[in-house]
Amino acid sequence: MNREQQKRDDYLDVLSCEYYGGIASYSDLSLEGLKWLIENDFVDLEEQQNDSPSIAEFLSFMEEYPIFFAHGYVVDGSRPDYRVSIEGLSGHTNNMNEMLAFSKFNKKATEFDCDLGYQRSWWD
């Protein structure tokens, strides 16, 4: 696991002042951004947030539907559980096929909105 926290945080636009208890949120992570994190060894593809899909599963979905973006949190390098976690997806579409795919992928999410024009999921 790459421990260059500043490089990771700069890429995700996470500021050191945003950390609370060693955790900071990020949003709007594109498919290209997720691939960058993978290529630079900042994520474990098997990592998952409680009952959420694994990062590998989020990657697979985002490769098929790149209009969706990931959101989640990062853990500070001073903690033994240093990592990047994905908590869900969001995106804007009125395409019924994309909305159906989003609904199927996120059907077990803790929070789930699939309205015309905006979709969002969150896994606790």
C-alpha positions in Angstrom: 0.0 0.0 0.0 1.4 3.4 -1.0 1.8 5.5 2.1 2.4 8.8 0.3 -0.6 10.4 2.0 0.0 13.9 0.8 0.1 12.7 -2.9 -3.1 10.8 -2.3 -4.9 13.7 -0.5 -3.7 16.2 -3.1 -5.2 14.1 -5.9 -8.5 13.7 -4.0 -8.6 17.4 -2.9 -8.6 16.4 0.7 -7.1 19.1 3.0 -5.3 18.3 6.2 -7.8 20.6 8.1 -10.7 18.4 6.9 -9.6 15.4 8.9 -11.7 14.6 12.0 -10.6 11.6 14.1 -8.2 10.7 11.4 -10.8 10.5 8.6 -11.7 12.9 5.8 -14.4 12.7 3.1 -13.9 12.9 -0.6 -16.5 13.1 -3.5 -16.8 13.1 -7.3 -14.1 10.4 -7.9 -14.3 9.6 -11.6 -13.4 6.3 -13.2 -10.1 7.8 -14.3 -9.5 8.9 -10.7 -10.2 5.5 -9.3 -7.8 3.9 -11.9 -5.1 6.4 -10.9 -5.5 5.4 -7.2 -5.3 1.7 -8.3 -2.2 2.3 -10.5 -0.5 4.2 -7.7 -1.3 1.5 -5.1 -3.5 3.7 -2.9 -6.4 1.2 -2.8 -6.9 -2.4 -2.0 -9.4 -3.8 -4.6 -10.9 -6.1 -1.9 -11.6 -3.2 0.5 -15.2 -2.7 1.2 -17.2 -0.4 3.5 -19.1 -2.8 5.8 -21.7 -4.5 3.4 -20.9 -2.4 0.4 -19.5 -3.9 -2.8 -15.7 -4.1 -3.0 -13.6 -1.5 -4.7 -13.1 -4.0 -7.5 -16.9 -4.3 -7.9 -17.3 -0.5 -7.9 -14.5 -0.3 -10.6 -16.3 -2.8 -12.7 -19.6 -1.0 -12.5 -17.9 2.4 -13.2 -16.1 1.0 -16.2 -19.5 0.0 -17.7 -21.2 3.2 -16.5 -18.6 6.0 -16.3 -21.2 8.7 -15.8 -21.2 7.7 -12.1 -18.7 9.0 -9.6 -17.6 7.4 -6.3 -17.6 9.1 -2.9 -16.2 7.9 0.4 -13.4 8.6 2.9 -9.7 8.4 3.5 -8.0 7.4 6.7 -4.9 9.3 7.9 -1.5 7.7 7.6 -0.9 7.9 11.4 -3.6 5.2 11.9 -2.9 1.5 11.4 -6.1 1.3 9.2 -4.7 3.8 6.6 -6.9 3.3 3.5 -9.3 4.7 0.9 -12.9 3.5 1.2 -15.8 3.9 -1.2 -19.2 4.5 0.4 -21.3 4.9 -2.7 -21.9 6.4 -6.1 -23.7 9.4 -7.5 -24.4 10.7 -11.0 -26.8 12.6 -13.3 -28.7 10.7 -15.9 -32.2 10.5 -17.4 -31.3 7.4 -19.4 -33.6 4.5 -18.2 -31.0 1.8 -18.9 -28.4 3.6 -16.8 -30.9 4.2 -14.0 -31.9 0.6 -14.0 -28.3 -0.6 -13.8 -27.7 1.9 -11.0 -30.8 0.6 -9.1 -29.7 -3.1 -9.5 -26.1 -2.4 -8.4 -27.2 -0.4 -5.4 -30.3 -2.2 -4.3 -28.9 -3.1 -0.9 -27.4 0.3 -0.1 -28.3 1.9 3.2 -29.5 5.0 1.4 -30.5 5.0 -2.2 -32.1 7.7 -4.5 -32.8 7.0 -8.1 -34.7 10.0 -9.3 -34.9 11.3 -12.9 -31.8 13.4 -13.3 -29.9 12.4 -10.2 -28.9 9.2 -8.6 -27.0 8.6 -5.3 -26.2 5.6 -3.1 -24.6 5.4 0.3 -23.5 2.3 2.2 -23.1 2.5 5.9 
